[in-house]
Amino acid sequence: MTDSYPSPFAMPGAALRHHAARLPDAEALCFPLTDARLSFAGWLDQAESLARGLLALEGWLGGTGPQIFAR
């Protein structure tokens, strides 16, 4: 698969952090079936919370779970 539109960001998390810092209150996600909306700052907060939980689970599993790295 080739990138038609190369990104200036090395990882998706870098793009999310950039947009959360630049436009924290801007709408990032919209879920039409529930009419729920999420700002870039809210999305970053939820993504980091999930990453922390997965890292904690990794330790609980004794290192046998998925390899996930977060800053």
SEVO-707149 format. One record per residue: residue number from 1; z, y, x of N, C-alpha, C, O in turn; residue in one letter. Coordinates in pm, whole numbers, plus 50000, padded with zeros to 5 digits. Example, Ala and Ser with C-alpha at 12.3 -4.5 7.8 and 13.67 -1.06 7.14 Angstrom:
SEVO-707149
  resi   n_c3   n_c2   n_c1  ca_c3  ca_c2  ca_c1   c_c3   c_c2   c_c1   o_c3   o_c2   o_c1  resn
     1  50780  49431  51319  50780  49550  51230  50780  49670  51320  50846  49668  51424     A
     2  50708  49775  51285  50714  49894  51367  50787  50003  51290  50804  50114  51341     S
***
This chain:
SEVO-707149
  resi   n_c3   n_c2   n_c1  ca_c3  ca_c2  ca_c1   c_c3   c_c2   c_c1   o_c3   o_c2   o_c1  resn
     1  50000  49882  50084  50000  50000  50000  50000  50124  50088  50081  50134  50180     M
     2  49912  50216  50062  49905  50339  50141  49967  50453  50063  49965  50455  49940     T
     3  50021  50547  50136  50081  50665  50074  49973  50769  50049  49918  50825  50144     D
     4  49943  50796  49924  49848  50901  49890  49909  51038  49912  49839  51134  49947     S
     5  50038  51047  49892  50110  51172  49906  50229  51150  49997  50339  51120  49948     Y
     6  50212  51163  50128  50324  51137  50219  50439  51234  50193  50418  51351  50161     P
     7  50559  51184  50208  50679  51263  50184  50733  51320  50315  50726  51253  50418     S
     8  50785  51441  50312  50849  51494  50432  50987  51433  50457  51050  51462  50558     P
     9  51033  51348  50366  51165  51288  50376  51153  51143  50423  51069  51067  50376     F
    10  51240  51107  50517  51236  50971  50572  51282  50867  50469  51231  50755  50466     A
    11  51379  50905  50387  51437  50811  50289  51452  50883  50154  51464  51005  50151     M
    12  51451  50808  50044  51469  50871  49913  51600  50949  49902  51605  51053  49836     P
    13  51705  50899  49966  51833  50970  49961  51827  51108  50023  51895  51200  49978     G
    14  51745  51123  50126  51729  51254  50190  51662  51352  50093  51700  51469  50088     A
    15  51565  51304  50018  51500  51390  49919  51598  51431  49810  51599  51547  49768     A
    16  51679  51336  49764  51776  51367  49660  51880  51467  49711  51915  51561  49639     L
    17  51931  51447  49832  52028  51543  49889  51966  51682  49903  52032  51783  49875     R
    18  51841  51688  49946  51772  51817  49961  51764  51890  49826  51799  52007  49817     H
    19  51719  51819  49724  51702  51883  49594  51836  51915  49528  51848  52015  49457     H
    20  51937  51833  49551  52070  51862  49496  52129  51987  49560  52199  52063  49494     A
    21  52100  52009  49689  52149  52130  49756  52070  52253  49713  52126  52362  49699     A
    22  51942  52236  49691  51854  52348  49659  51859  52385  49511  51859  52503  49476     R
    23  51863  52285  49425  51858  52306  49280  51962  52220  49209  51925  52133  49131     L
    24  52091  52241  49235  52194  52149  49185  52196  52134  49033  52223  52025  48983     P
    25  52170  52240  48960  52182  52234  48815  52049  52208  48744  52046  52200  48621     D
    26  51942  52195  48820  51811  52169  48758  51808  52026  48703  51869  51935  48758     A
    27  51736  52010  48594  51725  51878  48531  51640  51787  48620  51525  51819  48651     E
    28  51696  51674  48658  51626  51580  48744  51575  51460  48667  51465  51411  48692     A
    29  51656  51412  48573  51622  51293  48496  51646  51319  48347  51741  51386  48308     L
    30  51557  51263  48267  51571  51273  48122  51547  51133  48065  51448  51068  48099     C
    31  51637  51090  47980  51627  50959  47917  51598  50982  47768  51691  51003  47691     F
    32  51471  50977  47728  51433  51016  47591  51498  50935  47480  51527  50989  47373     P
    33  51523  50808  47502  51580  50727  47393  51721  50768  47357  51763  50754  47242     L
    34  51795  50818  47455  51933  50860  47429  51951  51011  47437  52059  51063  47408     T
    35  51845  51081  47476  51847  51226  47497  51948  51266  47605  51996  51379  47608     D
    36  51980  51173  47692  52070  51203  47804  51991  51272  47915  51873  51243  47935     A
    37  52056  51361  47985  51992  51434  48094  52087  51436  48213  52209  51431  48198     R
    38  52028  51443  48332  52107  51442  48454  52050  51544  48550  51929  51546  48575     L
    39  52137  51629  48605  52094  51727  48704  52081  51659  48841  52125  51545  48859     S
    40  52020  51730  48937  52011  51674  49071  52150  51650  49130  52173  51547  49194     F
    41  52243  51743  49107  52379  51726  49160  52448  51607  49094  52517  51531  49161     A
    42  52429  51590  48964  52488  51477  48894  52429  51345  48938  52500  51245  48951     G
    43  52298  51344  48962  52231  51223  49008  52281  51185  49147  52308  51068  49174     W
    44  52293  51285  49235  52345  51258  49370  52488  51206  49362  52522  51111  49433     L
    45  52570  51265  49278  52708  51220  49264  52713  51074  49218  52791  50995  49271     D
    46  52632  51039  49121  52631  50901  49071  52575  50804  49175  52625  50692  49188     Q
    47  52473  50847  49248  52414  50761  49352  52514  50735  49464  52526  50623  49513     A
    48  52586  50841  49506  52685  50824  49613  52803  50739  49566  52857  50661  49644     E
    49  52841  50754  49441  52949  50672  49386  52908  50525  49384  52987  50437  49419     S
    50  52785  50498  49343  52735  50361  49344  52731  50305  49486  52769  50191  49509     L
    51  52686  50386  49581  52678  50342  49721  52818  50308  49775  52837  50208  49843     A
    52  52916  50394  49742  53053  50367  49787  53105  50236  49726  53171  50157  49794     R
    53  53076  50214  49599  53119  50091  49533  53054  49968  49596  53120  49865  49614     G
    54  52925  49978  49628  52857  49864  49691  52910  49839  49831  52922  49724  49874     L
    55  52941  49946  49903  53000  49929  50037  53137  49863  50027  53171  49779  50110     L
    56  53216  49900  49926  53347  49838  49907  53330  49691  49871  53407  49606  49917     A
    57  53231  49661  49789  53204  49522  49752  53162  49443  49875  53199  49326  49889     L
    58  53085  49503  49962  53042  49438  50087  53164  49394  50167  53169  49281  50216     E
    59  53264  49482  50180  53385  49446  50252  53463  49336  50182  53519  49248  50246     G
    60  53465  49341  50049  53537  49241  49971  53472  49104  49984  53539  49002  49983     W
    61  53339  49104  49998  53266  48978  50011  53269  48923  50153  53214  48816  50180     L
    62  53333  48995  50244  53343  48949  50381  53213  48961  50458  53185  48883  50550     G
    63  53132  49061  50420  53008  49085  50494  52893  48996  50452  52791  48993  50521     G
    64  52905  48924  50341  52797  48835  50300  52707  48899  50194  52605  48841  50156     T
    65  52742  49017  50147  52661  49084  50045  52544  49158  50105  52514  49144  50224     G
    66  52476  49236  50023  52360  49310  50072  52401  49413  50177  52510  49469  50172     P
    67  52313  49435  50270  52340  49533  50376  52299  49671  50326  52181  49702  50317     Q
    68  52398  49753  50295  52373  49886  50244  52446  49986  50332  52564  49969  50364     I
    69  52375  50088  50372  52433  50189  50461  52431  50324  50391  52329  50363  50335     F
    70  52542  50396  50394  52553  50529  50335  52620  50621  50434  52697  50578  50520     A
    71  52590  50747  50421  52654  50847  50507  52778  50899  50441  52847  50984  50497     R
***
